Amino acid sequence: MKIKSVRARVFEWKGKTVPPQGNFCSNAMDLVYSKTETMSTFRFHSWTVVEIETDDGIVGLGNVALAPKIAKAIIDEYLAPLVIGQDPWDYEYLWQRMYRSTHAWGRKGVTMAAISAVDLAIWDILGKSVNKPVFKLLGGRTKEKIPCYYSKLYRTDIKEMQDEAQKFLDQGFTMFKSRFGYGPAHGTQGVKENLKAVEALREVIGYDNDLMLECYMGWNLEYAKRMLPKLEKFQPRWVEEPVIADDIDGYAELNQLTSIPISGGEHEFSLYGFKQLLERKAVSVVQYDTNRVGGITAAHKINALCESYSVPVVPHAGQMHNYHLTMSSMASPMSEYFPMFDVEVGNELFYYIFDGEPVAENGFLQLDDNTPGLGLTLKTEFLDQFHIIE
């Protein structure tokens, strides 16, 4: 079996979206701009789909969400020629070929995300070629089903947040993640608003259920050092990305500061990046995304590394490529979960492109033992909502 062709297409959303209400989410741009809602900088309006076909007709699907048009150019110009004509079962060799040939200008960011997309498609081929789901190739089932946490609760009206939390509590979820709406630019009033929102959510879900809190890089070290002691009484399971991803020293200091675990890694890349985080004890929870860190070939190694440090892995954003890693690894206790409702053009855009994502029931996800590969197919019902760039 040889790889015959690589096709990368950008699916650019042109349909209606639901604009964020109120204080959507603190984020890294808050420290630069303050006049408008800035989370739109980080929301995905397009997605690149990679289809790799073998000479015996198997088609594997991969995807990349970071800088899709640039990722497509990298795949078309640099990565496709490296894998065409090769045996997909030589996946380690192919990964190293892509990684090392782009090392002078790649290593992190969009180039690693582009490599991830090709690698995901290769693993989809491998599973389909032996009629097995990908998680069976990685170690098999390590849990009966995957616990997942409800991951929305953006900072809007307090009552709206409480109603949203109650709705999914009633559906059986026992873990929830909320986004802070305020950061350093909002002063002491922003501190009060952040604490008020956390207290309001605890009023609804109580202390027998887990509450995770996300900053999305919207704080700085000084502000985080003020906030964390005030948050301790609410017993969060973790506080996520309090500072920008490059501030490893800041992460390390915060992770030693209080009893609240600090999580991160959504914006980290490669095995070496996570080795640095773990050696510095900078995070207590690792949150890579398989379609950013180099695909399944790299993520599988990161899982093993984290297991050796006894640091849990909870991949970013849910999605099928992450679920297969979570199901097959003892290092991964749970998954993030975004239910599909209202097109926010963010992580949910994935669900308007691909079919096959499991729907959570009573706070758990299940993967099918009999669906080969990643278990994804391209949707057709929303195609008219996309501008497709070949």
N, C-alpha and C positions, 0 to 999 in steps of 0.2 A: 504494500500500500504506500503510495506516494502522494504528496500534496500537489494538486494540479493547478489550483488558482486561489487567489486571495482577493476578496472584494470588500471595500470599505465604503459605507454610505452614511451620510449625515442626515438624521431625521430632525428637522427643524420645526418646532411647534408653532403653528399659526392660528390655533383655535382660541376660544375664550379661556380666560383664567380667572381664578378667584384672588383678588388683591388681598394682601395681608391687612389685617385690621389692628388698630392700636399700635402698641410697641411690639413689633413682630418678634425680634430676637436680637439681643446684643451680639455684636460681631466685630471682627478685626477692623472694619472700616469706620466704626464709631469713633475711634481715636483720631481719625483724620477729618471726617465730615460729621456735621450734626444737624444740617438743615432739613434733610429728607430721610425717609426710610432707606437704609443702606443694605439690608439683607439681600436685595435684588442683585447685588454684585455677585453673590454666591449661589444664586438659584439657577438651575439648569433649564435653559430654553431649547436645547438641542442635545442629541445623543448620537454617538457613532455606533453603528452596527457593523460587525465584521463577519463575513461568511467565508469560510475556508472549505473548499471542495477537494476531495481526494479523487484519484484516478478510477476508483471503483464506485464513485457516486455518493459517498457519505459527505454530508454538509455539516460543519460545526459552526456554532454561533458564539461570538464573543461581543463584548461591548465596552465602550469607554465614554465617560461623562465629562471628563475634564477637557476643556478647550477642544471640542469635537472637530472643528475644521482643521486645526493644526495637527491633531492626532491622526486624522485621515491622511493628511499630506505626509506625515512621518511613516505611516503604514505603507502607503502607496509607493513612496520614493525609496525608503530605506529597508523596511522590515520584510515586505512581501518577497523581494528578490532573495532574501536570506533563507526563506523557508520553502519556497516553491521547488519541487523536485525532490524534497527530503521526506524521510519516513517520520510521520508524526509520533511514533513510539520512541523516537530519539528526542524526547521533549526536553531533557536536561541539556543536551548538546545544542538544540535549537534556541533554548532560552539563553544559554551562555553566549551563543553567537550574536543574538540580538543585543544583549546587554553590553557585551564588550565592544562590539563594533560601533555603538553609539556613545560610548563612555566619555569621550572627549567633550561632548556637548549635551549629554543626556543625564543619566544617573538618577535624577529625581524629577518630580513634576510630570509634565505632559508626556515626555518620552517614555517614562516608566509606565504611565497609564496606557500608552499605545502598545507597549510590549505586553501589558496585562491582557488587552483585548485579544491579541493574537494567541497568547497562551491559553486563554479561556476557550477559544474556538478549537484549539488543538485537543484540550481535555474533553471537550464535548464530542469530538471525533473518536477519541479513545473509548469513551463509554459506549457510544453507539456501535463501534466496531465489534465489541464483545457482548453487546446487549445488556449492559450493566449501568446503573446510575453511577455518577462520578464518585459519590461518597463511598461506594463499595471498592473503588480502586485506591482509596486513600486510607483505608483502615476499617471501613464498614461502620455499622451502627454501634455507637457508644452510649446511646440513650434511646429509650422507647419513643420519645417525642421531644421536641425542642421547646423549652420554656421561652416565652418572648415577652418583651415589655412594650407597652403602648407608647409610641414616640411622637407625640405632637405637643399639645398643651403649650402652644406659643403664648407669649405674654399679651393677652388681650384684656377685656373687661374681666374683673375678678369673678363676677357671677357666671359669666360665660365659661371661664376656665373651670370653675367648680362643676357646672352642669356637664361639661365635656368629660371631666374625670369621673363623675358619677355614672354617666352613660356607659363607659367602658369598664368601670368597676362592676356594673350590673351584668356585663357580658362575660365576666369571669376573669378579667385581668387582675393580677396581683402586683404588677410592677409598672411604674409610670415614669416618664421623663418629661420635664418641663424646661422651657427656655427662659432665662432671665431677659428682661426687657430694658435693663438700665446698666450703665457702666460709669466710669470715672467722670465723663462729661456732665453727668446729671447730679453730681454733688451729693450732699447728705439726704436730699429728698429722694434721689434715686435709690440710695441704700434702703431707706424706709419702704419704698415701693417694692423692691426686691424681696425684702423680708415679709412684707404683707402678703405677697403672692404665694410664697412658700408656706406660710402659716395657713392660708386659705385652702391650699391643696391638702395639707395634713388634716384639716378639719373634715374633709370629705373622705380621704382614703385611710385615715387613721395611722397608727404606728405598727400595725401588723402587716402592712404592705410596704413594698420598697418604693422609694422616691429618689430618682436621679435628677441632677440639676446640670444644665448646660450653659456655658458662657460663650461658646463658639469664638474663642480668641478675642472677645470684646473687652476684657479687662487688662490691666497691666499688673505688674508684681505688687506695687504698693497698694493698689485698690484690693487685690485679692487677699493680701495679708490683713487688711481691715475687715473684709467680708467673712472669711472662713471661720474665725472664732464666733461670730454672730450666728452662723448657720449651724453650728454644732448641735444646738438643742433640738433641731429638726431631724437629726439623725439621717442625713442623706446617704444613700449607698455609695455615691461618688459625686464629685464635682468635675465636670468635663471641660477640657480645653480652656482653662482660665487665662492663659497667656498665649502669644503666638507660638507656632510650632518650633521655630528656631531657638526659642529661649529655653534650652534644656536646663541651664542653671536655675532659671526661675521655677520650672517644674520640680526640679529636685528640692529646692528650698521649700516650696509649698507642700510637697508630699511628706516632708518631715515636720511641718509646722503644727498640724492638728490631727485629730483622730479621723478626719474625713479623708477617704482615699481620693487621690487625684487620678483622673483618667485622661488618655490622649492617644494619639497615633493616627487619627483620621487623616492628618496631613503630613504623615511621615512615609518614607519610601525605602524599600529594600531591606534585606536582612541586616545590613550594616547599620542602618538608621535605628532599627529596633534594638540591636545589640548595644548601641550607645545609651538609649533610654533605660534599658535594663541594668546595665553596669552602673549607671549613675543613680539608680533607684529613683528615677524621675517620675515614674508612673506606677500606680498600683493596679491599673486595669489597662490593657492594650486594646485599641479600637481601630485596627487597620481596615482598609477596604480592599478586597481581593482584586477589584478592577483598577486599583491604583498601585499596589505594592509590587507588581510583577506577575500577577496572575496566580493560579493555583500552584504552580511549581515553586514560586517564592513563598506564598502564604503557608504552604505545608511546612516549610522549614522554619518560618517564624513561629508557628504553633509549637513546634518541638523545642525551639529556643525558649519560648515563654514558659512552657511546661517545666523546663529545667530550673527556672527561676521561681516557680510556683506563683506566677503572675497570670491571672485569668485573661482570656481573649474573648472580647465581645465585639465582633465585626460591626463596622459602621453600615447603617442604612438597610439592613436586611438584605433582600434580593437573593436569587437562587445561587449565584456563585459563592455567596457567603454562607448560605445554609448548608451546602455540602461540606464545607470546612468545619462548621460547627457540629454537624451530626457526627463527623468522623474523628473528632479530636476530644480527648479528655481535658484539654486545656480550655475548651470553650463551654461554659455552663449555660449560656442563653444567647438569644438573638434579639436584635432591634427589629421593630415591626412598625411599618407605616401602613395603616389601612387605607384602601383606595376610596377616597371620597373628595369631591371638589378638586379640580385641577389647579394645584398651586404652582405647577411647573417647577418642580424640585425633584427630590428623590422619587416622588410618585409618577413622574413622567415615564419611568421605566415600565410601569404597569400599563401604559397606553401603547407601548411598542411590543411587549412580549406577553405571550400567554404561557401559563404553566406555573405561575406563582401560587404557592399554597395559601389558603385563607386560615387565619388563626381561629381556633375554637377553644373557648374557656382558657385563653391565655397560652395556648400551645400550638405549635406548627408540626406538621407531619410530612415526611418525604416518602415517596412511593418506592418500594424495593424493585418494582418491575418497569419503571420508566427509564430508558437508557439515556446516557449522557447527562447534561445539565437539566434536561426536562423542559426546555424552553422552545417555543415556536414563535414566529413573527405573527402579530395580530394583523387583521385586515380591516376590522370595523372602524378604526380611527385613522386610516391612511389619508383620508381627505382633510384631516386636521394638520397634516405635516407637509412641509416643503422638503422634498428629498433631493439631496445633493449627491450625484453619482461621482 
